[in-house]
Structure formats: structure tokens, C-alpha cells
Amino acid sequence: MHSELSTDELKKELKKVKGVGDYAAENMLKLLGRYDGLALDSWLRAQFYKTHNRGNVCADKKIDKFYHQFGQWKGLAMWCDMTASWFK
């Protein structure tokens, strides 16, 4: 399935569904092949703090900046990075 809508436009459409916020919309976008949203939750934030910020809490903007280099794949890159220990 392909949509001419940008990821931001698709996210806005998904969020029109009652109960769907940023986290749910960004996860649903991954099912549609759009991986540029981070879909941050408490577990992902905690993993990032531990892995890349010496355990210190930081703003979501810092997390986004860290994965910015991966462009449209940053959400997938973050997921792979945060779950890498599951495969060791």
C-alpha cells in the first residue's frame, strides 16, 4: 500500500481516531512502512538514557537529534539500537 500523503499528513490523519496520540500513530506508521517517527515511550527513553546519556534524563529533542542522521529510517534505527542487547 502506498500513499501520496507525507508522513506528517498521515500522522495527522491517524490522530483523528479517538484515543490515538503521537505514540500510537508513530507505531502505526511503522506498519505502513514509515519509519521516521521515534514512537517514544518510557521504556525507549530509559534505554536511551542508559545507553547514550550516562543514565541521565534528557529532552526528547536530544533523542531525536541523536537519530537524525538516519533520516526517514530514524525510528527503525532507534528500535534496532535499543533492542540490540536482545540478540547477544
Phi, psi and omega in degrees: 000136180230143177235141176283347180290146174290165178300318179298319179293319177298319179299317178299320179295316179298322182288351175288342178285128182304129178093353180263118177248196182302312183300308181296317181298317181292328175289319177297323178299325177298324178293338179264007178084017178250110188250016184274352176269143182276336181049056183289134171229180185298324181292314180297319178299312181300319178297317179297313180305314182291318186280321189235359184223030177052032178081359182273137176293143177217169179289151177302331179300324179293320178296314179300317180297321181300320183264001182305326182301340182270001175052232184294352181255009188298324178295319178291320178298317179296315181299315179296319179296314185285339180252007182303324182293341180292342186249015180262000000 
